[in-house]
Amino acid sequence: TSASSGSPSGLNLEDEAGGDEKLVCVPVDSVFPYYANIGERGDMPEIVFEQIEHFFTHYKDLEKKKWVRVGKWGDADEAKRVTIEAIERYEAEKAKGKEPMNADDTVGR
């Protein structure tokens, strides 16, 4: 898992363990100026989203008893909401003395 500043979008996935949202961010232009004019999902070519979906559809193919279903794309507001909810779940678990092993343990569960 990595963190980045940028314009977020979200992809809703489901895997063998349940909901598994993914955040996709375009880096800020100071990191990689190529994306300087990208502000919303519609600013990117559709093929980019098709490639991302293809990756997530197949990245567990070689793992026994694992699977992925790709759902719909969310907008920046949904991506921010999912992020805030995951942080809140993480902090609630930490306050109980049950710190999750990683951030993925709190997302979509």
C-alpha positions as CSV (number, residue, x, y, z in Angstrom):
1,T,0.0,0.0,0.0
2,S,1.3,3.5,-0.8
3,A,0.1,7.0,-0.3
4,S,0.0,9.8,-2.8
5,S,-1.3,13.3,-3.1
6,G,-3.4,13.7,-6.2
7,S,-6.8,13.4,-7.8
8,P,-8.5,10.2,-6.4
9,S,-10.9,7.8,-8.0
10,G,-12.1,4.5,-6.6
11,L,-12.6,1.1,-8.0
12,N,-15.0,-1.2,-6.1
13,L,-13.8,-4.8,-6.0
14,E,-15.0,-7.9,-4.2
15,D,-12.7,-10.8,-3.4
16,E,-12.8,-14.0,-1.5
17,A,-12.6,-12.0,1.8
18,G,-15.4,-9.5,0.9
19,G,-15.3,-5.8,-0.3
20,D,-11.9,-4.7,-1.4
21,E,-12.0,-1.1,-2.6
22,K,-9.0,0.3,-4.4
23,L,-8.0,3.9,-4.7
24,V,-6.4,5.2,-7.8
25,C,-4.7,8.6,-7.7
26,V,-3.2,10.7,-10.4
27,P,0.1,12.2,-9.0
28,V,0.3,15.9,-8.4
29,D,2.0,17.7,-11.3
30,S,5.1,18.5,-9.2
31,V,5.8,14.7,-9.0
32,F,5.0,13.9,-12.7
33,P,4.0,16.8,-14.9
34,Y,2.6,14.5,-17.5
35,Y,-0.7,14.5,-15.5
36,A,-0.9,18.2,-14.9
37,N,-4.2,18.6,-16.8
38,I,-5.9,15.6,-15.3
39,G,-8.5,16.7,-12.8
40,E,-11.3,14.2,-13.2
41,R,-11.8,10.7,-14.5
42,G,-13.1,12.0,-17.8
43,D,-9.8,13.7,-18.4
44,M,-8.0,10.3,-18.8
45,P,-8.4,8.0,-21.8
46,E,-10.8,5.2,-21.2
47,I,-8.2,2.7,-22.1
48,V,-6.3,3.5,-18.9
49,F,-9.3,2.5,-16.8
50,E,-9.8,-0.7,-19.0
51,Q,-6.1,-1.6,-18.3
52,I,-6.5,-1.0,-14.6
53,E,-9.7,-3.2,-14.5
54,H,-7.9,-5.9,-16.5
55,F,-5.0,-5.9,-14.0
56,F,-7.4,-6.2,-11.0
57,T,-9.5,-8.9,-12.8
58,H,-6.4,-11.1,-13.2
59,Y,-3.9,-10.3,-10.5
60,K,-5.0,-13.2,-8.3
61,D,-5.4,-15.8,-11.1
62,L,-2.4,-17.9,-9.9
63,E,-3.4,-17.9,-6.3
64,K,-5.5,-21.0,-5.3
65,K,-8.9,-20.3,-3.9
66,K,-8.7,-16.5,-4.6
67,W,-10.8,-14.5,-7.0
68,V,-11.8,-11.0,-7.8
69,R,-14.9,-9.3,-9.2
70,V,-14.5,-5.9,-10.6
71,G,-17.4,-3.5,-9.8
72,K,-18.0,0.1,-10.7
73,W,-15.7,3.1,-10.6
74,G,-16.4,5.7,-8.0
75,D,-15.7,9.4,-8.2
76,A,-13.4,11.6,-6.1
77,D,-16.1,12.1,-3.5
78,E,-16.7,8.4,-3.1
79,A,-12.9,7.8,-2.9
80,K,-12.5,10.4,-0.2
81,R,-15.5,8.9,1.7
82,V,-14.0,5.4,1.6
83,T,-10.7,6.7,2.8
84,I,-12.2,8.5,5.7
85,E,-14.3,5.5,6.7
86,A,-11.2,3.2,6.6
87,I,-9.2,5.7,8.8
88,E,-12.1,5.8,11.3
89,R,-12.3,2.0,11.4
90,Y,-8.5,1.8,11.9
91,E,-8.5,4.3,14.7
92,A,-11.5,2.6,16.4
93,E,-9.6,-0.7,16.4
94,K,-6.4,0.9,17.6
95,A,-8.3,2.6,20.5
96,K,-9.6,-0.9,21.5
97,G,-5.9,-2.1,21.6
98,K,-6.5,-4.2,18.5
99,E,-4.3,-2.5,15.9
100,P,-5.0,-4.0,12.4
101,M,-2.1,-5.7,10.7
102,N,-2.3,-3.2,7.8
103,A,-4.7,-0.7,6.4
104,D,-6.2,-3.4,4.1
105,D,-7.7,-5.0,7.2
106,T,-10.0,-2.0,7.7
107,V,-11.2,-1.4,4.1
108,G,-14.6,-2.7,3.0
109,R,-15.0,-4.9,6.0
